[in-house]
Every structure is written in C-alpha cells, then in structure tokens.
Amino acid sequence: MPTEYYLFLSLALFCIGVMGVLMRRNAIIILMCIELMLNAVNLLMVTFSKMHNSGDSQIFVFFIMVVAAAEVSIGLSIIAMVYRKVRSIDINILNRLKN
C-alpha cells in the first residue's frame, strides 16, 4: 500500500481531532479528540519510520502513547471531580469555578 494513503489518513484524523476540540463543548469529547490527534501523529511517525527503514521514530511513538495514557487518566479524574461539584461537563460552565 502506498505511503500517501497513510499520510492522507493521518491528515484526515488530525483535522477531525482539531475540529472536535474547537467546536465541541463537552470535556470528554474534547479529551477524545486530543487522543485522536495524538494517534494521527503516531500513525504519521510510523509511516515515516517505514519509509526510511529506521526504527527510531517508533521509540517516540511509544513515549507518545505513555503520555497519552497519563493524560487520559489525569483528565478523566479531573472531569469526574468537576462533575461532582458542578453536575455538568460543559466547558463554558467551568468558567464559574474561577471565583
């Protein structure tokens, strides 16, 4: 399969993730869109690694996956605590927590 297919798929996934972060107000969906963007970058890095016959970028992919797992666990715990206090996960309502 040509590498251009992987590049276009990665670009499409990243654009969907960016649009989801910019347009949605639900914190869980924003978190999922960030994960989608990280996975698009992972796909791109593995594609470039395969193109250049090197395994160096696969190490970076592993670290990105570790950071993504930590981000999900911390993000979900913060969202759960905010939901207990406010009873909503709408991002616009969270501005009231500044006081």
N, C-alpha and C positions, 0 to 999 in steps of 0.2 A: 504494500500500500504506500503511495507517495506521501512524503512528509508534509506536503501542502495541506492535505486533509486534516492532519493533526494540528497544524498551525491555525487553520480556519476554525476548527472545533474549539481550540483554546481561546481564540479571539472571541468567538460567539459566547462561550461560557463566561469569560471575563466581562463582556459587555452586559450580559444578563445580570451578573452579580452587581455591577456598578449601578445599573438602572434600579435594581431592587433596593440597594442601600439608599439611593437618592429619592425614590418615590414612596417607599413604604414607611409606615409609622409604627408598626408592630416590632418590638425589640427582638423577638425570637426570629422573625423573618429576616431582619437585618443581620442577625448573627449567622443565619443560614446562608445569606448572600455573601457575607465575608468569607465563609468557608468555601463557597463556590468559586470565588475569586482566587483563593489560595490553591484550590485544586486545579484551576486553569493554569496557574503558574507552574504547578508541579508537572502537569502534562507537557507544557512547553519546555521545561528543563529536561525532562526525559527524552523528548523528541530531539532536542539539540544534542543531547548526550549520544543518542543513537546515530545521529547524522555524522558526528565527529569521531565515533568509535572510542569514546572515553567514558569512564565510569565516575568521573569527578563530580558531575552535577547530581548524580544520584545520592551522594552524601548530603548535598544541600537539600534535596527533596526530603530526605529522612528528617533533617532538622526542622524543615518547614512543617512536616507532619507532627512532630513533637510540639512545636509552638502552637499549632492549630488545636491540638488536643488540650493543651493547657488553657488556651483562650476559650475554648468551649466550656470547660469545667468551671473556670472562674466566671465567665459571662453568664452561664446558666444559674450559678449560685447568686450572683448579683441580681439577676432578673427575678429569681424566686424571693429574695429578701424585699425587693421593691414591690413585688406583687402582694406580699403580706401587709405592707404598710399602706399602699395606695389602692389596692384592689384593681389595678389596671396595668397593662404593659405598653400603653400608648406612650410614645416618646414625647409628644407635646405636653402631656400631663406631668411629666417628670420635671418640668421647669418649676413647678410649685415647691419642689424639695430644696430649692436654694435657700429659703429662709430659715 
